[in-house]
Amino acid sequence: MKVVSKYGSNQKLDVNTLEQLYSDGAGYDILRYIGLPELFGEEKETLLYFLGRNVARNFEFNSFEDVNVFFEKMGLGTLELAKEKKNVKTFYLLSEAVITRLKSNMETDFRLEAGIIAEAFLQLEGVDCECIESVHHRLKQIEFTVYIQD
């Protein structure tokens, strides 16, 4: 998985470059669940989804494993394939961070992750994809359903 700079350079960075970044997660969560929603206002759900799609456009995904590596390196969790049909794939997002976020007093959402997944599968499938997330609070689990266009 490689990142393509938006500044016109064809320089590609290996996904392992993400290991050089440091984060304990709290700063990220404050920006993600307080700063961005306040900045985006009523359009936060749409803008977070397209922010995720835009971020994913800067990376090259050649396999589902690349998507999973990206999620893990970004501290988003691990994607597990739960169901697969011809044009629909269902994934669960698993991690202690997800459980902690769901237990917190902050209003959490997973629109950013849905956007990343949709764009990654556009690259993998070669056709437009949409991704819908469902939060299962009781199970402390996030489900993503990818709809692949024919």
DSSP file (Angstrom, degrees, kcal/mol; ACC not computed):
  #  RESIDUE AA STRUCTURE BP1 BP2  ACC     N-H-->O    O-->H-N    N-H-->O    O-->H-N    TCO  KAPPA ALPHA  PHI   PSI    X-CA   Y-CA   Z-CA
    1    1 A M              0   0    0      0, 0.0    14,-1.3     0, 0.0     2,-0.3   0.000 360.0 360.0 360.0 129.4    0.0    0.0    0.0
    2    2 A K  E     -A   14   0A   0     58,-0.3    58,-1.9    12,-0.2     2,-0.4  -0.911 360.0-133.2-126.5 149.7    1.5    3.3   -1.1
    3    3 A V  E     -AB  13  59A   0     10,-1.3    10,-1.1    -2,-0.3     2,-0.5  -0.841  15.4-149.6-101.2 141.1    0.6    6.9   -0.5
    4    4 A V  E     -A   12   0A   0     54,-2.6     8,-0.2    -2,-0.4     6,-0.1  -0.949  20.2-123.7-111.7 124.3    0.6    9.4   -3.4
    5    5 A S    >   -     0   0    0      6,-1.0     3,-0.7    -2,-0.5     6,-0.0  -0.406   5.9-145.3 -67.9 139.0    1.4   13.0   -2.6
    6    6 A K  T 3  S+     0   0    0      1,-0.2    -1,-0.1     2,-0.1     4,-0.0   0.513  88.4  81.2 -79.0  -4.8   -1.2   15.5   -3.6
    7    7 A Y  T 3  S-     0   0    0      2,-0.1    -1,-0.2     1,-0.1     3,-0.1   0.146 117.5 -94.7 -92.0  20.5    1.5   18.0   -4.4
    8    8 A G  S <  S+     0   0    0     -3,-0.7     2,-0.2     1,-0.3    -2,-0.1   0.276  85.4 127.6  91.8 -11.7    2.3   16.5   -7.8
    9    9 A S        -     0   0    0      1,-0.1    -4,-0.4     2,-0.1    -1,-0.3  -0.553  54.1-147.8 -79.1 143.4    5.1   14.3   -6.8
   10   10 A N        +     0   0    0     -2,-0.2     2,-0.1    -6,-0.1    -1,-0.1   0.305  54.6 134.1 -90.2   9.3    4.9   10.6   -7.7
   11   11 A Q        -     0   0    0      1,-0.0    -6,-1.0    -7,-0.0     2,-0.4  -0.395  41.1-159.5 -61.3 129.9    6.7    9.7   -4.6
   12   12 A K  E     -A    4   0A   0     -8,-0.2     2,-0.4    -2,-0.1    -8,-0.2  -0.941   2.3-149.6-115.9 136.0    5.0    6.8   -2.9
   13   13 A L  E     -A    3   0A   0    -10,-1.1   -10,-1.3    -2,-0.4     2,-0.1  -0.831  19.7-117.5-104.7 141.0    5.4    6.0    0.7
   14   14 A D  E >   -A    2   0A   0     -2,-0.4     3,-2.4   -12,-0.2     4,-0.3  -0.466  25.4-118.6 -71.1 146.4    5.2    2.5    2.2
   15   15 A V  G >  S+     0   0    0    -14,-1.3     3,-1.9     1,-0.3     4,-0.2   0.776 111.6  71.6 -58.1 -26.2    2.4    1.9    4.6
   16   16 A N  G >  S+     0   0    0      1,-0.3     3,-1.5     2,-0.2     4,-0.3   0.658  77.2  79.2 -66.3 -13.8    5.0    1.1    7.2
   17   17 A T  G X  S+     0   0    0     -3,-2.4     3,-1.8     1,-0.3    -1,-0.3   0.802  79.7  69.8 -59.7 -28.1    5.8    4.8    7.2
   18   18 A L  G X  S+     0   0    0     -3,-1.9     3,-1.4    -4,-0.3    -1,-0.3   0.757  84.6  68.6 -62.2 -23.8    2.8    5.1    9.4
   19   19 A E  G <  S+     0   0    0     -3,-1.5    -1,-0.3     1,-0.3    -2,-0.2   0.724  88.8  65.0 -67.2 -20.2    4.7    3.4   12.2
   20   20 A Q  G <  S+     0   0    0     -3,-1.8     2,-0.3    -4,-0.3    -1,-0.3   0.607  86.5  87.2 -78.9 -11.5    7.0    6.5   12.4
   21   21 A L  S <  S-     0   0    0     -3,-1.4     2,-0.4    -4,-0.3    -3,-0.0  -0.665  70.5-144.9 -88.4 144.9    4.0    8.6   13.6
   22   22 A Y        +     0   0    0     -2,-0.3     2,-0.3     2,-0.0    -2,-0.1  -0.911  29.3 150.4-113.0 135.9    3.3    8.7   17.3
   23   23 A S        -     0   0    0     -2,-0.4    -2,-0.0     1,-0.1     0, 0.0  -0.915  32.7-163.1-159.1 135.3   -0.1    8.9   18.9
   24   24 A D        -     0   0    0     -2,-0.3    -1,-0.1     0, 0.0    -2,-0.0   0.463  51.5-117.6 -95.4  -1.7   -1.6    7.7   22.1
   25   25 A G  S  > S+     0   0    0      1,-0.0     4,-2.6     4,-0.0     5,-0.2  -0.091  93.5  92.3 100.9 -35.3   -5.1    8.1   20.7
   26   26 A A  H  > S+     0   0    0      1,-0.2     4,-2.3     2,-0.2     5,-0.2   0.917  88.9  47.8 -63.8 -44.1   -6.6   10.8   23.0
   27   27 A G  H  > S+     0   0    0      1,-0.2     4,-2.2     2,-0.2    -1,-0.2   0.913 112.7  49.8 -61.6 -42.5   -5.5   13.7   20.9
   28   28 A Y  H  > S+     0   0    0      1,-0.2     4,-3.1     2,-0.2    -2,-0.2   0.928 110.3  50.3 -60.1 -46.3   -6.9   12.0   17.8
   29   29 A D  H  X S+     0   0    0     -4,-2.6     4,-3.1     2,-0.2     5,-0.4   0.887 108.7  51.8 -62.9 -40.0  -10.2   11.3   19.6
   30   30 A I  H  X>S+     0   0    0     -4,-2.3     5,-2.2     2,-0.2     4,-1.7   0.944 115.1  41.8 -62.7 -47.4  -10.6   14.9   20.7
   31   31 A L  I  <>S+     0   0    0     -4,-2.2     5,-3.3     3,-0.2    -2,-0.2   0.933 119.6  45.4 -62.5 -44.8  -10.1   16.1   17.1
   32   32 A R  I  <5S+     0   0    0     -4,-3.1    -2,-0.2    -5,-0.2    -3,-0.2   0.901 124.5  27.7 -68.1 -44.9  -12.2   13.4   15.7
   33   33 A Y  I  <5S+     0   0    0     -4,-3.1    74,-0.3    -5,-0.2    -1,-0.2   0.548 137.1  18.5-102.9  -8.4  -15.2   13.5   18.0
   34   34 A I  I  X5S+     0   0    0     -4,-1.7     4,-1.9    -5,-0.4    -3,-0.2   0.653 123.7  42.9-121.7 -57.1  -15.2   17.1   19.2
   35   35 A G  I  ><S+     0   0    0     -5,-2.2     4,-2.3     2,-0.2    -3,-0.2   0.951 117.2  41.3 -61.7 -55.6  -13.2   19.3   16.8
   36   36 A L  H  ><S+     0   0    0     -5,-3.3     4,-3.1     1,-0.2     5,-0.3   0.924 114.2  50.7 -64.2 -45.6  -14.2   18.1   13.4
   37   37 A P  H  > S+     0   0    0      0, 0.0     4,-1.9     0, 0.0    -1,-0.2   0.905 112.6  47.6 -59.5 -39.0  -18.0   17.7   14.2
   38   38 A E  H  < S+     0   0    0     -4,-1.9    -2,-0.2     2,-0.2    -3,-0.1   0.907 114.8  46.4 -66.3 -39.5  -18.0   21.2   15.6
   39   39 A L  H  < S+     0   0    0     -4,-2.3    -1,-0.2    -5,-0.2    -3,-0.2   0.909 117.2  42.7 -66.4 -42.6  -16.2   22.5   12.5
   40   40 A F  H >< S-     0   0    0     -4,-3.1     3,-1.4     1,-0.2    -2,-0.2   0.711  88.9-177.2 -80.6 -21.4  -18.5   20.6   10.1
   41   41 A G  G ><  -     0   0    0     -4,-1.9     3,-1.8    -5,-0.3    -1,-0.2  -0.294  63.9  -5.0  62.8-139.6  -21.7   21.4   11.9
   42   42 A E  G 3  S+     0   0    0      1,-0.3     3,-0.4     2,-0.1    -1,-0.3   0.700 134.6  57.7 -63.5 -20.9  -24.9   19.8   10.6
   43   43 A E  G <> S+     0   0    0     -3,-1.4     4,-2.8     1,-0.2    -1,-0.3   0.237  71.4 114.4 -92.6  13.6  -23.1   18.3    7.6
   44   44 A K  H <> S+     0   0    0     -3,-1.8     4,-2.8     1,-0.2     5,-0.3   0.866  72.5  51.5 -57.2 -41.7  -20.6   16.4    9.8
   45   45 A E  H  > S+     0   0    0     -3,-0.4     4,-1.7     2,-0.2    -1,-0.2   0.936 115.3  41.2 -63.3 -45.8  -21.8   12.9    8.7
   46   46 A T  H  > S+     0   0    0      2,-0.2     4,-2.3    -4,-0.2     5,-0.2   0.928 117.0  48.2 -66.1 -45.6  -21.5   13.7    5.0
   47   47 A L  H  X S+     0   0    0     -4,-2.8     4,-2.1     1,-0.2    -2,-0.2   0.876 110.4  50.6 -67.5 -37.5  -18.2   15.5    5.4
   48   48 A L  H  X S+     0   0    0     -4,-2.8     4,-2.2    -5,-0.3    -1,-0.2   0.896 109.9  51.6 -65.3 -38.6  -16.6   12.8    7.5
   49   49 A Y  H  X S+     0   0    0     -4,-1.7     4,-2.1    -5,-0.3    -2,-0.2   0.943 114.1  42.1 -61.8 -48.1  -17.6   10.2    5.0
   50   50 A F  H  X S+     0   0    0     -4,-2.3     4,-2.4     2,-0.2    -1,-0.2   0.782 109.6  58.1 -74.4 -24.8  -16.1   12.1    2.1
   51   51 A L  H  X S+     0   0    0     -4,-2.1     4,-2.5    -5,-0.2    -1,-0.2   0.921 107.6  48.5 -63.3 -43.8  -13.1   13.0    4.2
   52   52 A G  H  X S+     0   0    0     -4,-2.2     4,-2.3     2,-0.2    -2,-0.2   0.911 111.3  49.1 -61.4 -43.1  -12.5    9.2    4.6
   53   53 A R  H  X S+     0   0    0     -4,-2.1     4,-1.6     1,-0.2    -1,-0.2   0.918 111.5  49.9 -62.3 -42.0  -12.9    8.7    0.9
   54   54 A N  H  X S+     0   0    0     -4,-2.4     4,-0.6     2,-0.2    -2,-0.2   0.910 109.8  50.0 -65.0 -42.8  -10.5   11.5    0.2
   55   55 A V  H >< S+     0   0    0     -4,-2.5     3,-1.4     1,-0.2    -1,-0.2   0.938 110.2  51.0 -59.3 -46.6   -7.9   10.1    2.6
   56   56 A A  H >< S+     0   0    0     -4,-2.3     3,-1.8     1,-0.3    -1,-0.2   0.795  97.9  67.1 -64.7 -28.7   -8.2    6.6    1.0
   57   57 A R  H 3< S+     0   0    0     -4,-1.6    -1,-0.3     1,-0.3    -2,-0.2   0.754  93.9  60.5 -62.5 -22.6   -7.7    8.0   -2.5
   58   58 A N  T << S+     0   0    0     -3,-1.4   -54,-2.6    -4,-0.6     2,-0.3   0.438 100.1  67.3 -85.8   0.5   -4.1    8.9   -1.5
   59   59 A F  B <  S-B    3   0A   0     -3,-1.8     2,-0.6   -56,-0.3   -56,-0.2  -0.884  78.1-128.2-121.1 153.1   -3.3    5.2   -0.8
   60   60 A E        -     0   0    0    -58,-1.9     2,-0.6    -2,-0.3   -58,-0.3  -0.895  22.1-169.2-102.5 118.9   -3.0    2.3   -3.1
   61   61 A F        +     0   0    0     -2,-0.6     3,-0.1   -60,-0.1    -2,-0.0  -0.937  17.6 164.0-110.9 116.9   -5.1   -0.8   -2.1
   62   62 A N        +     0   0    0     -2,-0.6     2,-0.3     1,-0.2    -1,-0.1   0.527  67.9  10.3-106.5 -10.4   -4.3   -4.0   -4.0
   63   63 A S  S  > S-     0   0    0      1,-0.1     4,-1.3     0, 0.0     3,-0.4  -0.975  77.9-101.9-158.5 165.2   -6.0   -6.4   -1.6
   64   64 A F  H  > S+     0   0    0     -2,-0.3     4,-2.4     1,-0.2     5,-0.2   0.856 120.6  62.9 -61.0 -33.5   -8.2   -6.6    1.4
   65   65 A E  H  > S+     0   0    0      1,-0.2     4,-2.7     2,-0.2    -1,-0.2   0.884  98.9  54.2 -59.3 -38.4   -5.1   -7.2    3.5
   66   66 A D  H  > S+     0   0    0     -3,-0.4     4,-2.4     2,-0.2    -1,-0.2   0.903 107.9  49.9 -60.6 -41.1   -3.9   -3.7    2.4
   67   67 A V  H  X S+     0   0    0     -4,-1.3     4,-2.4     2,-0.2    -2,-0.2   0.920 111.9  47.7 -63.5 -43.6   -7.1   -2.3    3.8
   68   68 A N  H  X S+     0   0    0     -4,-2.4     4,-2.6     2,-0.2    -2,-0.2   0.902 110.3  51.0 -66.0 -41.4   -6.7   -4.1    7.0
   69   69 A V  H  X S+     0   0    0     -4,-2.7     4,-2.9     2,-0.2     5,-0.2   0.926 110.1  51.1 -60.8 -43.9   -3.1   -3.1    7.4
   70   70 A F  H  X S+     0   0    0     -4,-2.4     4,-2.2     1,-0.2     6,-0.2   0.942 110.9  47.8 -57.5 -49.3   -4.2    0.5    6.8
   71   71 A F  H  <>S+     0   0    0     -4,-2.4     5,-2.7     1,-0.2     6,-0.9   0.911 114.4  46.4 -59.8 -43.5   -6.9    0.3    9.5
   72   72 A E  H ><5S+     0   0    0     -4,-2.6     3,-1.2     1,-0.2    -2,-0.2   0.929 112.9  47.8 -66.7 -45.0   -4.5   -1.3   12.0
   73   73 A K  H 3<5S+     0   0    0     -4,-2.9    -1,-0.2     1,-0.3    -2,-0.2   0.828 111.1  52.0 -66.2 -31.5   -1.6    1.2   11.3
   74   74 A M  T 3<5S-     0   0    0     -4,-2.2    -1,-0.3    -5,-0.2    -2,-0.2   0.491 115.0-117.3 -82.4  -2.8   -4.1    4.1   11.7
   75   75 A G  T < 5S+     0   0    0     -3,-1.2    -3,-0.2    -4,-0.3    -2,-0.1   0.734  80.0 124.0  74.9  22.4   -5.3    2.8   15.0
   76   76 A L  S   <S-     0   0    0     -5,-2.7     2,-0.3     1,-0.3    -4,-0.2   0.661  71.1-112.1 -88.9 -17.4   -8.8    2.2   13.7
   77   77 A G        -     0   0    0     -6,-0.9     2,-0.4    -9,-0.1    -1,-0.3  -0.777  39.5 -53.0 120.9-166.7   -9.0   -1.5   14.5
   78   78 A T  E     -C   94   0B   0     16,-2.6    16,-2.8    -2,-0.3     2,-0.5  -0.952  41.9-139.8-116.6 131.8   -9.1   -4.7   12.6
   79   79 A L  E     -C   93   0B   0     -2,-0.4     2,-0.5    14,-0.2    14,-0.2  -0.781  17.2-167.5 -90.9 131.1  -11.7   -5.5    9.9
   80   80 A E  E     -C   92   0B   0     12,-2.5    12,-2.4    -2,-0.5     2,-0.4  -0.979  22.2-126.8-120.7 125.3  -13.1   -9.0    9.9
   81   81 A L  E     +C   91   0B   0     -2,-0.5    10,-0.3    10,-0.2     3,-0.1  -0.567  33.9 169.6 -70.0 121.9  -15.1  -10.3    6.9
   82   82 A A  E     +     0   0B   0      8,-3.3     2,-0.3    -2,-0.4     9,-0.2   0.812  62.2   6.6-102.3 -41.6  -18.4  -11.6    8.3
   83   83 A K  E     -C   90   0B   0      7,-1.6     7,-2.8     2,-0.0     2,-0.4  -0.993  58.7-167.8-145.1 147.9  -20.5  -12.2    5.2
   84   84 A E  E     +C   89   0B   0     -2,-0.3     2,-0.2     5,-0.2     5,-0.2  -0.962  13.1 161.7-143.2 123.3  -19.9  -12.1    1.5
   85   85 A K        -     0   0    0      3,-3.2     3,-0.2    -2,-0.4    -2,-0.0  -0.684  57.5 -81.3-122.9-178.4  -22.3  -12.2   -1.4
   86   86 A K  S    S+     0   0    0     -2,-0.2     3,-0.0     1,-0.2    -1,-0.0   0.922 123.6   6.9 -53.3 -53.3  -21.9  -11.2   -5.0
   87   87 A N  S    S+     0   0    0      1,-0.1    61,-2.9    60,-0.0     2,-0.4   0.186 122.3  68.6-119.5  15.8  -22.4   -7.4   -4.5
   88   88 A V  E     - D   0 147B   0     -3,-0.2    -3,-3.2    59,-0.2     2,-0.4  -0.993  51.6-179.2-139.7 130.1  -22.5   -7.1   -0.7
   89   89 A K  E     -CD  84 146B   0     57,-2.0    57,-3.3    -2,-0.4     2,-0.5  -0.990  10.8-157.0-127.6 138.6  -19.8   -7.6    1.8
   90   90 A T  E     -CD  83 145B   0     -7,-2.8    -8,-3.3    -2,-0.4    -7,-1.6  -0.961  13.2-178.8-119.6 132.0  -20.2   -7.2    5.6
   91   91 A F  E     -CD  81 144B   0     53,-2.9    53,-2.9    -2,-0.5     2,-0.4  -0.910  18.3-143.0-126.4 152.1  -17.3   -6.5    7.9
   92   92 A Y  E     -CD  80 143B   0    -12,-2.4   -12,-2.5    -2,-0.3     2,-0.6  -0.943  14.2-140.3-111.3 139.2  -17.0   -6.1   11.7
   93   93 A L  E     -CD  79 142B   0     49,-2.6    49,-1.0    -2,-0.4     2,-0.4  -0.893  26.2-172.3 -98.5 120.5  -14.5   -3.5   13.1
   94   94 A L  E     +C   78   0B   0    -16,-2.8   -16,-2.6    -2,-0.6     2,-0.3  -0.942  22.3 114.0-120.2 131.7  -12.9   -5.0   16.2
   95   95 A S     >  -     0   0    0     -2,-0.4     4,-1.6   -18,-0.2     5,-0.1  -0.873  64.8-113.7 179.5 157.6  -10.6   -3.3   18.7
   96   96 A E  H  > S+     0   0    0     -2,-0.3     4,-2.6     1,-0.2     5,-0.2   0.847 116.7  60.4 -65.2 -33.8  -10.3   -2.3   22.3
   97   97 A A  H  > S+     0   0    0      2,-0.2     4,-2.6     1,-0.2    -1,-0.2   0.886 102.8  50.7 -62.8 -38.6  -10.3    1.3   21.1
   98   98 A V  H  > S+     0   0    0      2,-0.2     4,-2.5     1,-0.2    -1,-0.2   0.934 111.1  48.2 -63.2 -45.7  -13.7    0.8   19.5
   99   99 A I  H  X S+     0   0    0     -4,-1.6     4,-1.6     1,-0.2    -2,-0.2   0.922 112.4  49.0 -60.7 -44.5  -15.0   -0.6   22.8
  100  100 A T  H  X S+     0   0    0     -4,-2.6     4,-1.0     1,-0.2    -2,-0.2   0.917 111.6  49.1 -62.1 -44.2  -13.5    2.3   24.7
  101  101 A R  H >< S+     0   0    0     -4,-2.6     3,-0.5     1,-0.2    -1,-0.2   0.905 110.0  50.8 -62.9 -41.4  -15.0    4.9   22.4
  102  102 A L  H 3< S+     0   0    0     -4,-2.5    -1,-0.2     1,-0.2    -2,-0.2   0.800 111.7  48.3 -67.9 -27.6  -18.4    3.3   22.6
  103  103 A K  H 3< S+     0   0    0     -4,-1.6    -1,-0.2    -5,-0.2    -2,-0.2   0.647  96.2  96.5 -83.6 -15.8  -18.3    3.3   26.4
  104  104 A S  S << S-     0   0    0     -4,-1.0     4,-0.1    -3,-0.5    -3,-0.0  -0.122  83.7-118.3 -73.0 169.9  -17.2    7.0   26.5
  105  105 A N  S    S+     0   0    0      2,-0.1     2,-0.2     0, 0.0    -1,-0.1   0.520  84.7 102.2 -83.1  -6.8  -19.4   10.0   27.0
  106  106 A M  S    S-     0   0    0     -5,-0.2     2,-0.7     1,-0.1   -72,-0.1  -0.502  83.1-113.6 -77.8 146.0  -18.4   11.4   23.6
  107  107 A E        -     0   0    0    -74,-0.3     2,-0.3    -2,-0.2    -1,-0.1  -0.716  44.3-167.7 -76.7 115.4  -20.8   11.1   20.7
  108  108 A T        +     0   0    0     -2,-0.7     2,-0.3    -4,-0.1   -75,-0.0  -0.754  14.7 173.5-108.0 153.3  -18.9    8.7   18.4
  109  109 A D        -     0   0    0     -2,-0.3     4,-0.1   -64,-0.0     3,-0.1  -0.925  28.1-144.4-146.4 171.7  -19.5    7.8   14.8
  110  110 A F     >  +     0   0    0     -2,-0.3     4,-1.8     2,-0.1     5,-0.1  -0.091  60.1 118.8-133.1  33.5  -17.8    5.7   12.2
  111  111 A R  H  > S+     0   0    0      2,-0.2     4,-2.3     1,-0.2     5,-0.2   0.871  75.0  56.0 -68.6 -38.5  -18.5    7.7    9.0
  112  112 A L  H  > S+     0   0    0      1,-0.2     4,-2.0     2,-0.2    -1,-0.2   0.938 109.1  46.5 -59.0 -47.1  -14.8    8.4    8.4
  113  113 A E  H  > S+     0   0    0      1,-0.2     4,-2.6     2,-0.2    -1,-0.2   0.886 109.5  54.8 -62.9 -39.8  -14.1    4.6    8.4
  114  114 A A  H  X S+     0   0    0     -4,-1.8     4,-2.5     1,-0.2    -1,-0.2   0.900 108.2  49.5 -61.0 -40.6  -17.1    4.0    6.2
  115  115 A G  H  X S+     0   0    0     -4,-2.3     4,-2.2     2,-0.2    -1,-0.2   0.901 110.0  50.3 -65.0 -41.3  -15.7    6.4    3.6
  116  116 A I  H  X S+     0   0    0     -4,-2.0     4,-2.5     1,-0.2    -2,-0.2   0.935 112.1  47.7 -61.3 -46.3  -12.3    4.8    3.7
  117  117 A I  H  X S+     0   0    0     -4,-2.6     4,-2.5     1,-0.2     5,-0.2   0.921 110.3  52.0 -63.1 -44.2  -13.8    1.4    3.2
  118  118 A A  H  X S+     0   0    0     -4,-2.5     4,-1.5     1,-0.2    -1,-0.2   0.923 113.6  43.5 -58.8 -45.4  -15.9    2.6    0.3
  119  119 A E  H  X S+     0   0    0     -4,-2.2     4,-1.8     2,-0.2    -1,-0.2   0.890 111.8  53.2 -70.1 -38.7  -13.0    4.2   -1.5
  120  120 A A  H  X S+     0   0    0     -4,-2.5     4,-2.1     1,-0.2    -2,-0.2   0.914 110.5  47.6 -61.7 -42.1  -10.7    1.2   -0.9
  121  121 A F  H  X S+     0   0    0     -4,-2.5     4,-2.9     2,-0.2     6,-0.4   0.776 103.9  60.7 -74.0 -24.6  -13.3   -1.2   -2.4
  122  122 A L  H  X S+     0   0    0     -4,-1.5     4,-2.2    -5,-0.2    -1,-0.2   0.937 109.5  44.0 -60.3 -44.7  -13.7    1.1   -5.4
  123  123 A Q  H  < S+     0   0    0     -4,-1.8    -2,-0.2     1,-0.2    -1,-0.2   0.912 117.5  44.6 -64.9 -42.2  -10.0    0.5   -6.0
  124  124 A L  H  < S+     0   0    0     -4,-2.1    -2,-0.2     1,-0.2    -1,-0.2   0.874 124.3  32.0 -71.9 -37.8  -10.3   -3.2   -5.3
  125  125 A E  H  < S-     0   0    0     -4,-2.9    -2,-0.2     2,-0.3    -3,-0.2   0.683  95.4-132.8 -95.4 -21.3  -13.5   -3.9   -7.4
  126  126 A G  S  < S+     0   0    0     -4,-2.2     2,-0.3    -5,-0.4    -4,-0.1   0.577  77.0  84.9  78.7   8.5  -13.0   -1.2  -10.1
  127  127 A V  S    S-     0   0    0     -6,-0.4    -1,-0.3    -5,-0.2    -2,-0.3  -0.935  91.7 -78.6-137.0 161.0  -16.6    0.0   -9.7
  128  128 A D        -     0   0    0     -2,-0.3    21,-2.4    -3,-0.1     2,-0.3  -0.277  48.9-172.0 -62.1 143.3  -18.3    2.5   -7.4
  129  129 A C  E     -E  148   0B   0     19,-0.2     2,-0.3   -11,-0.2    19,-0.2  -0.965  12.7-157.0-134.9 149.9  -19.0    1.3   -3.9
  130  130 A E  E     -E  147   0B   0     17,-2.0    17,-3.1    -2,-0.3     2,-0.4  -0.940   8.9-154.8-123.5 151.4  -20.9    2.7   -0.9
  131  131 A C  E     -E  146   0B   0     -2,-0.3     2,-0.4    15,-0.2    15,-0.2  -0.993   5.7-168.6-132.7 130.3  -20.5    1.7    2.7
  132  132 A I  E     -E  145   0B   0     13,-2.4    13,-2.9    -2,-0.4     2,-0.4  -0.945  11.6-150.0-116.1 135.7  -23.0    2.0    5.5
  133  133 A E  E     -E  144   0B   0     -2,-0.4     2,-0.4    11,-0.2    11,-0.2  -0.821   7.2-165.7-107.5 148.0  -22.1    1.5    9.1
  134  134 A S  E     -E  143   0B   0      9,-2.8     9,-3.0    -2,-0.4     2,-0.6  -1.000  12.0-146.1-129.7 130.3  -24.2    0.2   11.9
  135  135 A V  E     -E  142   0B   0     -2,-0.4     2,-0.9     7,-0.2     7,-0.2  -0.867   6.0-164.4-100.0 122.0  -23.3    0.6   15.6
  136  136 A H  E  >> -E  141   0B   0      5,-3.1     5,-1.9    -2,-0.6     4,-1.1  -0.816   9.5-179.0-105.0  90.0  -24.3   -2.3   17.8
  137  137 A H  T  45S+     0   0    0     -2,-0.9     3,-0.4     1,-0.2    -1,-0.2   0.880  77.9  53.5 -60.9 -41.4  -23.9   -0.7   21.3
  138  138 A R  T  45S+     0   0    0      1,-0.2    -1,-0.2    -3,-0.1    -2,-0.1   0.898 117.4  37.2 -62.3 -40.2  -24.9   -3.8   23.2
  139  139 A L  T  45S-     0   0    0     -3,-0.2    -1,-0.2     2,-0.2    -2,-0.2   0.555 103.8-130.1 -86.4  -8.7  -22.3   -5.9   21.4
  140  140 A K  T  <5 +     0   0    0     -4,-1.1     2,-0.3    -3,-0.4    -3,-0.2   0.947  66.1 130.0  55.2  50.0  -19.7   -3.1   21.4
  141  141 A Q  E   < - E   0 136B   0     -5,-1.9    -5,-3.1   -47,-0.1     2,-0.5  -0.982  52.6-146.3-139.1 144.4  -19.3   -3.8   17.7
  142  142 A I  E     -DE  93 135B   0    -49,-1.0   -49,-2.6    -2,-0.3     2,-0.5  -0.945  14.7-160.8-112.3 131.5  -19.3   -1.8   14.5
  143  143 A E  E     -DE  92 134B   0     -9,-3.0    -9,-2.8    -2,-0.5     2,-0.5  -0.943   2.2-165.1-114.4 131.8  -20.7   -3.4   11.3
  144  144 A F  E     -DE  91 133B   0    -53,-2.9   -53,-2.9    -2,-0.5     2,-0.5  -0.966   1.7-163.2-115.6 129.9  -19.9   -2.1    7.8
  145  145 A T  E     -DE  90 132B   0    -13,-2.9   -13,-2.4    -2,-0.5     2,-0.5  -0.963   6.8-157.6-114.4 120.9  -21.8   -3.2    4.8
  146  146 A V  E     -DE  89 131B   0    -57,-3.3   -57,-2.0    -2,-0.5     2,-0.6  -0.864   1.1-159.0-100.7 124.0  -20.2   -2.5    1.4
  147  147 A Y  E     -DE  88 130B   0    -17,-3.1   -17,-2.0    -2,-0.5     2,-0.6  -0.918   8.1-155.8-104.4 117.7  -22.6   -2.3   -1.6
  148  148 A I  E     - E   0 129B   0    -61,-2.9   -19,-0.2    -2,-0.6   -20,-0.1  -0.832  14.4-131.4 -99.4 122.1  -20.7   -2.9   -4.8
  149  149 A Q              0   0    0    -21,-2.4    -1,-0.0    -2,-0.6   -22,-0.0  -0.378 360.0 360.0 -70.8 147.3  -22.4   -1.4   -7.9
  150  150 A D              0   0    0     -2,-0.1    -1,-0.1   -23,-0.0    -2,-0.0   0.433 360.0 360.0 -86.1 360.0  -22.8   -3.5  -11.0
